[in-house]
């Protein structure tokens, strides 16, 4: 086969998926609008954005990340915690000697939203046993390629003047993508997809700030009896004296006494105040849509649609957190256990409990119905195990005791019938 010439090789390179995935994408330097938010620092000045990202970081970092393995007992398939493997401790407690799980997870979630992807470095010892997990900052990864020999991803990082390619020998990179690009090799950063929406909210905040800074907003006015006009110096003296004596929070409760004059206080919101508040609320709802949240998730309880904590938290986990948790779980499981002998899951039971009354009622129903063990309830509450509590309870008209009683009654009835037959025949 004839070898392609230089021009053809360049064309092939430009059209290759590896190049296309790492070239400067359209709109890289920010959205077209001049008012769009282009940097993370500016975006974090928007309260709704700061609250949304903070909610994801705090909540996901609080979920225990547990490792399980499949079990089989008496022909029944189940699962149990795989506490005897090193991954259990690394994922759920101490990923490395310098970083607890909560700190590592907050960093990964922060990268996940702002860069659209997060990178977790896995290191093994000489025997192939995992011993360390560490975050690889997404801001340092500037190139992702596909190795033509192994078919696996390689990651090029730059920190200052130092460059390195991951993974090296005895290393593995777990690549967690929030929103994939056209080739599925990189994530799309938040400001590329939502810079315009955040820019709109930022404009409203800027307009409100300018209005309150420059508008005339007196707290009241003084009317003076009589028709005579005070001299300018007298007016200035009165204004300064009244402000010094009664203005500001430090003078709340002071009683003004005016001879020949009356103070008229201005109260209530103006039409401009109401319009600004309405615009801020509407734009905050748009910001929540970017993060797949609702306003009540970031503190606006006036728009809460559930009458119980349990229902609200259940909706929040299903709608907002579960897609993110699935992305993390899938990436970690595929990288660490490609054969499926183990798997990890985030434990969201604690947030789904709701208020104590609801939790007690739900657990009580589960225990009396037999699908929750009393030992499981003690484990959820962090209480020590007690013997005999791993046997399920059943209602008397449904459980094994009733079935055994029915069988015994039928056997006794059959024996009685047999005895009657024997006495009749004289046997």
C-alpha positions, 0 to 999 in steps of 0.5 A: 500500500502506498504511504500517504504523503505529508499533506494527506497525513496532515488532513487525516490528523485533522479529521481524526477523533483524537484531534477533534476531541482535544482541539479548541472547541467552538466557543472555547473563549466563552459564549458569544454574548458579552454579558455571559459568565465566563469564569468560575470566580464570577459565577460563584458571586451568584448566590444561587450558583454557590448554593447549588454547587455547595449542596451537591458537594456537601451532600454527596460527600456525606454519603458513605460509599460502600463496597458489596459482593454477591452472596448465596444462601439456601438457594437465595441470592443476596449481597453483603458488605465486602469489608475485607478488601482494601477498596472498602476502606479507601472508598469509604474512609481514607483514600490516601494518607493525606485526604479523608473521603469527604475532602476527596469527594468534594473536590471531585464533585467540584470538578464534575460541575465546573469542568464537566468531568472529574479524574480519580487516580488509582495506584497499585503496588508491585503485587497489583494490590490497590493502596491509594486513591487521589484526585487529579485536578481537572484543570491540569488535564489539557489533552485526552487521547486514545492509545492506538495499541491498547485502545485506552485513554491517556491523559496529558497534564500540565502544572506550571512548567511540569508535564506528565502523561497518565496513567503510568505503570501500576496506575489507572485513571477513573474518568467521570463525565457529566455531559460528554462532548460529541466524541464521548472523550471529554466533558463539557464544562458548565460555563460553556453550556450555561454561561448565558443563563448565569449571565442573565442572572448576573445582569439582574443582580448588577441592575439591582445593585446599581438601583439601590446604590444610586436611587433616592430612598429616604426613610422619611421626611420632616414637615415644619409648621408655618409658612416661613422658609428656613435658612439653608444652614438651619436646614443642613443643621437639622438634617445632620442632627436628626441623622446623627441622633436617630439614623442607623441600627445603633439608634433603634428605639430612640424617641425623637421629640420635635417642636414645631415639626413632624417626622413622617416615616416612609414604609413598605416596598416600592414598585421598583423593589417588587419588580427586582425581587420578582426578577431575582426569584425568576432568574434563580429558578432558571439557575436551579434548572441548570443544576437540576434542582428546585428553588426549595433545594437552595433555601427558597422554602416558599416554593416547597411542594411537599408537606413532609421532609421524607417526601421532599428528600426522596424527590431530591435524591431521585431527581438531582443526586441519583444521576450524579451518583450513578455516573460516579458508581458506574465509572468506579465499578467499571475501572476497579472491577470490570468482571463484576465480582465487587461493586460500590454504591452510595448509601442514601438511606440516612437522607431518605429517613426524613423526620424521626416520626416518619422513619419510625413508622416506615421501619415499624411497618417493614419489621412487622411485614417481614421485609426489614430485619430488626438487626438491620434497623439496629445497624442503621441506628449505629447500635450494637448487634443483638442475638436473635434479631436476624429472624424476620417477623411475620403477621400471624395470618401470613408468616411461616408460623401460620403455614406450619400451624395449618399443616399441623391442623391438617395432619391432625384432622387426617389422623382423626379421620383415619382413627374413625375409619379404623374403629368403624371397620373394627380393625 
